[in-house]
């Protein structure tokens, strides 16, 4: 069941970002993230985050770079968009890790 504890507030000049952030979240909670890593538990209890804890922010940042390089090989916007969203999510994973170290 969806829980909405947060609301994104965007200045009208930047409201075009809101659906893009939602696309990133959807990929994690509904797409490949859920399919491969979901395990129906909090992200910080999933294998991906445990690897980040073990190796630091370099792991997700390296994954983001890999996805950015891969998307250059693909034709059409659909696959490129998918890989780009994945790269953004890996960058968010690094940010989540760094925020947790405060």
C-alpha positions as CSV (number, residue, x, y, z in Angstrom):
1,X,0.0,0.0,0.0
2,X,1.5,3.4,-1.0
3,X,2.5,5.7,1.8
4,X,2.8,9.4,1.0
5,X,4.7,11.0,3.8
6,X,6.4,13.5,1.6
7,X,5.3,16.2,-0.8
8,X,7.6,17.7,-3.4
9,X,7.2,21.5,-3.5
10,X,8.5,23.0,-6.7
11,X,8.8,26.6,-7.7
12,X,6.8,27.0,-10.9
13,X,10.0,27.5,-12.8
14,X,11.1,24.0,-11.8
15,X,7.9,22.1,-11.7
16,X,8.9,20.2,-14.9
17,X,11.3,18.3,-12.6
18,X,8.6,16.7,-10.5
19,X,7.4,14.1,-12.9
20,X,11.0,13.2,-13.7
21,X,11.7,12.5,-10.0
22,X,8.5,10.4,-9.9
23,X,9.8,8.4,-12.9
24,X,13.0,7.7,-10.9
25,X,11.0,6.6,-7.9
26,X,8.7,4.5,-10.0
27,X,11.7,2.6,-11.5
28,X,12.9,1.7,-8.1
29,X,9.6,0.8,-6.5
30,X,7.7,-0.7,-9.4
31,X,10.2,-1.6,-12.1
32,X,13.6,-3.3,-12.2
33,X,14.4,-2.3,-8.6
34,X,11.4,-4.2,-7.2
35,X,11.8,-7.1,-9.6
36,X,15.4,-7.7,-8.9
37,X,16.1,-6.2,-5.5
38,X,12.8,-5.5,-3.8
39,X,12.5,-8.4,-1.4
40,X,9.6,-6.4,0.1
41,X,11.9,-4.7,2.6
42,X,13.2,-1.2,3.2
43,X,15.9,-0.2,0.7
44,X,18.5,0.1,3.5
45,X,18.0,-3.6,4.2
46,X,18.4,-4.7,0.6
47,X,21.6,-6.2,-0.8
48,X,22.4,-3.1,-3.0
49,X,22.5,-0.8,0.1
50,X,24.5,-3.4,2.0
51,X,27.1,-3.4,-0.8
52,X,27.2,0.5,-0.6
53,X,27.8,0.3,3.1
54,X,30.7,-2.1,2.6
55,X,32.4,-0.2,-0.3
56,X,31.2,3.4,0.1
57,X,29.7,5.9,-2.4
58,X,32.2,4.8,-5.1
59,X,30.1,1.7,-5.8
60,X,26.9,3.5,-6.8
61,X,28.7,6.3,-8.5
62,X,30.6,3.8,-10.6
63,X,27.3,2.1,-11.5
64,X,25.9,5.4,-12.5
65,X,28.9,6.1,-14.8
66,X,28.5,2.6,-16.3
67,X,24.9,3.2,-17.1
68,X,25.7,6.6,-18.7
69,X,28.3,5.0,-20.9
70,X,25.9,2.2,-21.9
71,X,23.1,4.4,-22.9
72,X,25.2,5.9,-25.6
73,X,25.1,2.6,-27.4
74,X,21.3,2.3,-27.6
75,X,19.0,3.5,-30.3
76,X,15.8,5.2,-29.5
77,X,14.8,7.2,-26.5
78,X,13.0,4.5,-24.6
79,X,16.1,2.4,-23.7
80,X,18.2,5.5,-23.3
81,X,15.7,7.0,-20.9
82,X,15.5,3.8,-18.9
83,X,19.3,3.7,-18.4
84,X,19.5,7.4,-17.6
85,X,16.9,7.0,-14.9
86,X,18.9,4.1,-13.5
87,X,22.0,6.3,-13.5
88,X,20.2,9.0,-11.6
89,X,18.9,6.4,-9.1
90,X,22.5,5.2,-8.5
91,X,23.5,8.8,-7.8
92,X,20.6,9.1,-5.4
93,X,21.9,5.9,-3.7
94,X,25.2,7.6,-3.1
95,X,23.5,10.6,-1.7
96,X,21.4,8.5,0.6
97,X,24.6,6.8,1.8
98,X,26.3,10.1,2.4
99,X,23.3,11.5,4.2
100,X,23.3,8.5,6.5
101,X,26.9,9.2,7.4
102,X,26.1,12.6,8.9
